[in-house]
Amino acid sequence: MTWQQNSELDSIHHVAIEVDDVKGAIAWYADKFRCQISYEDDTWALLQFGNLSLALVTRGEHPAHVGFVTENAAEYGELKTHRDGARSIYLADPAGNAVELLDADSVKPTVTS
C-alpha cells in the first residue's frame, strides 16, 4: 500500500529525536501519551500518534531528523533499505538539519483517519 494522506501536500512521516535509552524513552512516552509502538529494537523505536510518528533514536546510530514521504526519493541518490523494510536517503537542508526522504512505496501508513 502506498503512503497517502493528502495528495496535494507532502507528508511528514516522523520526527526523530535522540535518546540515551530506547526502552526507557518508550516507557515514558507510553505512560504520558496515548500511542502505539510500531517498531522497536535496541537502537531505535517508532511510536505512532494520531497525526504522525515519533522515532526514538540512539546517539551515534541514527541522526535526529525529520522524515518525509515522497514519490521521488530515489531522485536524490541510492536508497538504503532499513530493518523495517522502509527505503530512504538522508540529506541536509540548507541549515544543516538532517532530512530523511522515504520512498512512498516502501512505507506503511502509520496514521489512520
VOPAGU-2260 file (C-alpha; in pm, 1 decimal, decimal comma):
REM VOPAGU-2260
SITE   aa  ch    i         X         Y         Z
SITE  MET   A    0       0,0       0,0       0,0
SITE  THR   A    1     133,9     342,3     -92,4
SITE  TRP   A    2     153,7     614,3     170,9
SITE  GLN   A    3    -116,6     871,4     108,3
SITE  GLN   A    4    -264,7    1141,5     326,8
SITE  ASN   A    5    -340,0    1446,9     114,8
SITE  SER   A    6    -230,0    1408,5    -245,3
SITE  GLU   A    7    -181,9    1786,1    -280,3
SITE  LEU   A    8      75,3    1807,5       2,7
SITE  ASP   A    9     381,7    1608,8     102,8
SITE  SER   A   10     356,6    1420,0     432,1
SITE  ILE   A   11     582,7    1422,9     733,5
SITE  HIS   A   12     607,8    1059,1     835,4
SITE  HIS   A   13     804,3    1107,2    1156,1
SITE  VAL   A   14    1022,7    1329,0    1365,8
SITE  ALA   A   15    1327,3    1154,7    1515,3
SITE  ILE   A   16    1474,2    1264,1    1847,4
SITE  GLU   A   17    1786,9    1132,8    2018,3
SITE  VAL   A   18    1755,9     935,9    2342,6
SITE  ASP   A   19    2007,7     756,2    2564,0
SITE  ASP   A   20    1777,8     463,6    2649,1
SITE  VAL   A   21    1523,2     348,0    2390,7
SITE  LYS   A   22    1326,8     122,9    2627,9
SITE  GLY   A   23    1317,1     393,0    2896,8
SITE  ALA   A   24    1200,4     652,2    2644,6
SITE  ILE   A   25     927,4     418,0    2516,5
SITE  ALA   A   26     806,6     365,7    2873,0
SITE  TRP   A   27     799,3     740,7    2938,4
SITE  TYR   A   28     606,9     829,1    2620,3
SITE  ALA   A   29     364,9     536,7    2661,8
SITE  ASP   A   30     295,3     645,9    3020,2
SITE  LYS   A   31     234,4    1011,5    2929,3
SITE  PHE   A   32      59,2     980,8    2592,3
SITE  ARG   A   33    -174,8     752,5    2401,0
SITE  CYS   A   34      46,0     594,7    2135,5
SITE  GLN   A   35     128,4     259,3    1982,6
SITE  ILE   A   36     469,7     103,1    1931,0
SITE  SER   A   37     509,0      40,4    1557,5
SITE  TYR   A   38     869,3     -81,8    1575,3
SITE  GLU   A   39    1129,8    -134,4    1846,5
SITE  ASP   A   40    1485,9    -261,3    1877,4
SITE  ASP   A   41    1789,2    -164,0    2086,3
SITE  THR   A   42    1884,4     139,0    1874,3
SITE  TRP   A   43    1551,3     289,4    1772,7
SITE  ALA   A   44    1175,5     274,0    1809,1
SITE  LEU   A   45     881,6     420,3    1620,5
SITE  LEU   A   46     580,7     538,7    1819,9
SITE  GLN   A   47     257,5     604,4    1633,0
SITE  PHE   A   48      45,5     900,9    1736,5
SITE  GLY   A   49    -277,4    1030,0    1582,4
SITE  ASN   A   50    -114,8    1267,1    1334,3
SITE  LEU   A   51     243,4    1140,9    1283,3
SITE  SER   A   52     507,0     914,4    1432,0
SITE  LEU   A   53     788,7     983,7    1674,6
SITE  ALA   A   54    1115,3     797,4    1623,3
SITE  LEU   A   55    1336,3     749,3    1927,6
SITE  VAL   A   56    1695,1     706,8    1807,5
SITE  THR   A   57    2022,2     646,1    1990,1
SITE  ARG   A   58    2306,6     892,2    1956,6
SITE  GLY   A   59    2564,1     785,5    1700,8
SITE  GLU   A   60    2343,5     516,1    1548,3
SITE  HIS   A   61    2083,7     739,7    1381,3
SITE  PRO   A   62    2072,9    1118,3    1341,1
SITE  ALA   A   63    1793,7    1332,8    1482,6
SITE  HIS   A   64    1588,1    1423,2    1174,3
SITE  VAL   A   65    1252,0    1483,4    1007,6
SITE  GLY   A   66    1128,6    1206,8     776,8
SITE  PHE   A   67     921,0    1297,8     472,4
SITE  VAL   A   68     736,4    1050,8     249,1
SITE  THR   A   69     788,3    1127,4    -117,7
SITE  GLU   A   70     731,1     964,1    -452,8
SITE  ASN   A   71    1070,4    1082,4    -582,4
SITE  ALA   A   72    1313,7     984,1    -304,3
SITE  ALA   A   73    1528,5     784,0    -548,6
SITE  GLU   A   74    1597,4    1100,4    -749,9
SITE  TYR   A   75    1825,1    1216,3    -465,4
SITE  GLY   A   76    2052,7     911,7    -471,8
SITE  GLU   A   77    2070,4     544,8    -380,2
SITE  LEU   A   78    1807,2     441,7    -126,1
SITE  LYS   A   79    1908,9     236,6     177,4
SITE  THR   A   80    1675,7     -41,0     295,4
SITE  HIS   A   81    1615,7     -31,4     670,5
SITE  ARG   A   82    1536,7    -316,0     911,5
SITE  ASP   A   83    1166,8    -229,5     900,0
SITE  GLY   A   84    1162,2    -252,3     517,9
SITE  ALA   A   85    1143,4     122,0     450,3
SITE  ARG   A   86    1380,0     260,6     186,0
SITE  SER   A   87    1521,6     609,7     223,6
SITE  ILE   A   88    1805,0     854,6     180,6
SITE  TYR   A   89    1931,7    1120,5     420,6
SITE  LEU   A   90    2015,6    1474,9     310,3
SITE  ALA   A   91    2084,7    1801,5     486,1
SITE  ASP   A   92    1868,8    2109,8     447,9
SITE  PRO   A   93    2039,7    2449,1     391,2
SITE  ALA   A   94    2078,9    2495,9     770,3
SITE  GLY   A   95    2242,0    2152,7     809,7
SITE  ASN   A   96    1941,2    1974,7     962,5
SITE  ALA   A   97    1910,3    1605,5     873,8
SITE  VAL   A   98    1616,3    1523,8     648,6
SITE  GLU   A   99    1513,7    1170,1     557,1
SITE  LEU   A  100    1329,1    1111,9     230,5
SITE  LEU   A  101    1130,7     788,2     246,3
SITE  ASP   A  102    1017,6     607,9     -67,4
SITE  ALA   A  103     637,1     616,5     -59,9
SITE  ASP   A  104     601,2     259,3    -187,0
SITE  SER   A  105     812,6     122,5      99,8
SITE  VAL   A  106     633,4     294,3     388,1
SITE  LYS   A  107     332,4     152,9     564,7
SITE  PRO   A  108      72,2     415,0     653,2
SITE  THR   A  109     103,0     494,8    1024,4
SITE  VAL   A  110    -180,8     743,4    1059,5
SITE  THR   A  111    -539,7     633,0    1019,8
SITE  SER   A  112    -838,3     858,2     972,5
